[in-house]
Amino acid sequence: MYNMNLFFIPHAGGSAMGYMNFSMFLDKQIRPLPLELAGRGKRISEKCFYDVRLCAEDLFEKNYTLFKNGRYAFFGHSLGTIIAYELSKIIHENNFPEPEHMFVSGRPAPCEKVKSAFDNISELNDDDFIAQFSAASALPEQILNNKEILNMILPVLRADISMAERYSADYNLYKVPCDITVFYGKEDKLFSGKDTYTWKKCTDNNYSEYGFDGDHFYYSNPVNKKKLCEIINSTSAGRQPLHFLYREVLCEGQSGYNSQPV
């Protein structure tokens, strides 16, 4: 029997259904539930959003009954992290039961202006736009190597990147009322582990951070995916967090940060 819903929110150009294979490593008490964004998957006929707040409001309106009942947590990767943050804010504003945990992956906190390999790319032509993704390993290889799929998702990708570029928030006005766990790839060419530490400012609750060998899609490696899910299991299923050998909690002044933009 499930006692926790885990809502997945996808990266730019992605579909939430792409995270369903996490279920093979998740605790049987945790039910993975993808939140699909407009313009992809089952919602492919709908227009994409260019604004994070409107996108989050849309997810709330279409799924609010799921937030009313039972325990739940969010997992967002890259663009999905800021949508999860904004969705949590909307849930709070509507006095709904709030998430018990937020798992964020592959992106700094929403209020931080940090240098990224993707700064101001939304106006590039198609070839240069895709070249940026390829250089940064910012799309799964199976997509980058398939021109048919790439051309199909290009409008969605452009809308998502534009949405991310335009977004800003102020967590002095809102902090998530739950623990935050951050995941990142140590060889991520978009952001470094030092950048992701900024999520600590988004909560007054517990914070932890884990680095994995790999790039922006570090969890494509089954070993990393299993370890990531073990961390989720230890925090979401009502148990105390486990202390794994591969855990890295990064603090200011501590060695272990990447010194170069990656």
N, C-alpha and C positions, 0 to 999 in steps of 0.2 A: 504494500500500500504506500502511495506517495504521501509525504508530509511536507514537501517543499517544491514549489514551482520555480524553475530557473528559466527566466526569459532571456533569449539571445537576440541581440541587435547587431546587424551586420556592418562590415566595413564598406567603404566607398565602392560602388559597383557590384557589391555582393548581395547575395540572398541569405536570409536568416536560415533557410533550410540547409545551407552549407555547413551548419554547425550541428546538425542532427547526429552525425557520426560520433560526437562526443559521448553519446548515450552508452556506447559500449564500455566506457570506463567510469561512468557516473554511478554513484550509489543508487541502489534500487529504490530508495526513498525519495530520490530527486527526479522530478519529471521535467525533461527539457521541452520548452515551449518557444518556438521561433516567433518573433514579431516581425512580420513582413512589411517592408516599406513600399510605398506606392511606386509603380513603374517596373516591378520585377516579380518573378515567381507567379503566384496566384493573382497578383495585382498588376500584372504587366500592362493591362489596358488603361490603367489610371495614369494621370500626369504626375511626373516627379515633382518633389518639393525642392525649392531653392532656399528655404529658410528653416533652420533647425527647430525653432520654436513651433512653427506651423506643422512640421513633421512630427514632433513630439505630441502636439495636441491631437493630431490625427490618430496616432497610436493609442492615446488615452481614450478617445471617443470610441474607437473600434474594439477596445479590449477592456473597458473599465470594469465589466463584470468579473473579469479574472483577478483584478486587483482588490476586489471587495472581500473575497473569501480565501482564507488560508494564508500560509506563510509563503513568501516569495523572495527571490533575489534577482539581480540583473547581471548579465555578462555582455559587455560591449567591447568590440575590437575596433581600434582606430576611430573612424567617424562614429561608430556605434557607442563610443564612450561618452561623447558630448550629447548625443541623443538620449542616452540613459540618464545622464545628469539632469537634462532639461525635463525629461519625463518624470523623474523623481520629484522635481520642483513642482510640476503640475499636480501630481498626486498629493503632495503636501498642501497645496493651495486649495484643493477640493476636500480636504479633511478625510482622505481615504487611508486605510491601513498602509503603512509605509514599508519599504523594502527592509529586510533584515540584513542584507549584505549587498555590496556593489563590487563586482569584479570588473576591473577595467584593464585593457590590454593595448599596447602599442601606440599610445598617444599621451602627451602631457595633459595636465589639467586644463579645463576650458578657459580659464582666465589668464593663462600665461602666454606671453608673446615670445616664443622661442624660435630660433632659426630652424627651418625645415627645408628638406630638399624640394618641397612642393610649394614654396612661397610664390604666389602670383603666377600660377600656371594656367588658370582657367581660360585666359584669352589666347593661348597658343593655338596654332593650327593643329589639325588632327595628328599629323606625323610627329611633330615636336612634342605634342601632349603625350602620346603613347611612348615616345622615346624617354620621357622623364620617368614614366612608370617602370619601363624596362631597366633603366640605369639604377633605379632605387630598389629594384626587386619588390615593387609595391603592389604587384598583383600575383596571384598564384601562377606558377609556370604553365599549367594546363590551359590557362586563359591567354597568357601572353604568346603562347606558341600556336594558338588557334585563331587565325584571322577572321573566320566566320563568326565565332563567338565574340571576339574582340569588337568587330564592327557592330554586332547586335547590342552590346552593352555600352558602347561609347556614349550615346546620349545620356544614359543613366549615370555613367561615370562623370561626365561633365557637370551634370546637375549636382551630384554629390560633392564634388570638389568645390564647386561654386558655393554650396551651402556651408562647407567647412571654412572656406576663406572668409566668408561674411560674418561668421559667428563670433560673438564675444559675450562674456558673462562676468558677473561680479559675485564671488563667493563670500564677500563681506555681507551680502544681502541674503544668501542662502547657503547653508552647509548641509550635506546629506546626513540624515539622522541615524546612520548606521556605520558599521565598520567598512573600510575600503581595503581591498587587496589588489595590488597592481602586478601585472605580468608584462614582460618585454623580452625582445630578442637582443642579445648582447651585440650582434652584428647588424642590427637594424640601421639602414642608411637614411631613414627619415628622422628618427629621434634617438637620443641616447638615454641610458639609464638615469643619468643625472637629471634629464628633463622630466622624466616620468615621476620623479620624487615630488614634484609640485602638487600631486594629488593629496598629499598630506594636509595641505591647507584647506581642503574641501570637506573636512570632517573634524569634529571634536572627539570622535570615537577612536577605536583602535585602527591602526594602519600597518600594513606589511607590504613588502615588495619582493618579487622573485624574478631573477634573471635566468634566461635559458640560452643555451647555445643555438645560434640561428639568426635569421634575418627578420624582416617584418612579419613573415608568416612562419615563425619558429614552431608553432603548434602543428604545422603540416607533418612534422616528424612524429611518428607514432609514439616514440619514447617520451618526447616532450609533452605530447597530448595526454598521455597516461599520467605523467607526473602532475601536470596542471590539474587534471580532474581529481587526483588524489588530494590536492590542496583544497579544491572546491568541496570535495566530500567531507573533509575534516572540519570545515567551517560551516557548511550549509546543512548538514544532517544532524545538527544539535550536539556535536561532539567538540571537545577542545581541539584547537589547531595542533597538528602534528609538527614535529621538528625534523625536517628532512635534511640530509647532508647537502643537498643542492640549493637550500634556501639562502637567499642573499637579502638581508635587510639593509638598505643603503641609508646612511644618515649623513647630514652635512658634516664635512670635515673628515669623513671616513674614506680610506683608500678604496678603490674599486670602481670609481666612476670612469667612464670613457673620457679621455681628455680631448679627443678629436670629434668633430661632428661626424656622425656615421649615417 
